């Protein structure tokens, strides 16, 4: 299966190489460009030439695209080895339909809970075997990781998550993977599912970063400044 252009679309050699590399590797092809430069036309022509369905995902952020793509790709890769892995999404937003479309394309079962308020989130955390936070660079800390640990759920965090070194860097209560590395993410999820941390280990890590521990740290720092 190769893309060589169509009767109505003449493809350059460089673009042809890029498209066919993505097809061969079964990896997404992200194309940047200003509005009106032909990105949408290219997508339609590729789909028509290959006889493949075109799933449109309207977003305004390349970061969001990369984030959404490799999250599902990692689980899809993991499911090639074990078919009991599923995604539970708590929350709602403008990319909700795109998330469901991507899940269908990757053949990954996904359960969309919609918006969950603070009183409902503990049940969502407790229902999961692992919280995955594959943030791509804008997560100053990542409080959801603390919340998951407080509910007894281990975490898998990208190294772009501010809390990653503290909460999961030593591998005791979770795993850290290089942001964007799909294989590493799939491996980390698989490790946690196959050999989850003990409840006592998760509890101990959670208590290290609890509100009371935070207050004690601030008090100690203040005392040292004043003395």
Secondary structure, DSSP 4 states (H G I P E B T S, - for coil): -----BTTBPPPHHHHHHHHHHHHHT--------TTSSHHHHHHHHHHHHT--------S-HHHHHHHHHHHHHHHHHHTT-TT--EEEEB--TTHHHHHHHHHHHT--EEEEE---HHHHHHHHHH-SEEEE---S-BSS-HHHHHHHHTT-EEEEETTBTTHHHHTTTSSSEEEE-TT-HHHHHHHHHHHHHSPPPHHHHHHHHHHTSHHHHHHHHHHHHHHHH-
